[in-house]
Amino acid sequence: KGLLKSSIQDNDPVIFMESELMYGDKAHVPQEEYFIPLGKANVKKEGTDVTLVSFGKMMKVALAAAEELF
C-alpha cells in the first residue's frame, strides 16, 4: 500500500509489479494513509560478512537463510 501510493505520487515513471504468488499471504495493513519511500532499502537484518538481497516472496527464504547463518 505504501509503495503503491508513493509510486502514484512520484513525478518520474514507475513500474509497479506484484507477485501473484503472494496473493494468499496474510499481513497487517494499516488503515491510515502512509508512504514507503522509493529508492531506499528496507534493511531487515544487518550483518558483517554476507549481503542477501531479495524482494517479494523470496524475502521469507532470505530471512530464514539469514537466521540460519546468524
Secondary structure, DSSP 4 states (H G I P E B T S, - for coil): -HHHHHHHH-SS-------GGGTT------SS-----TT--------SS------TTHHHHHHHHHHHH-
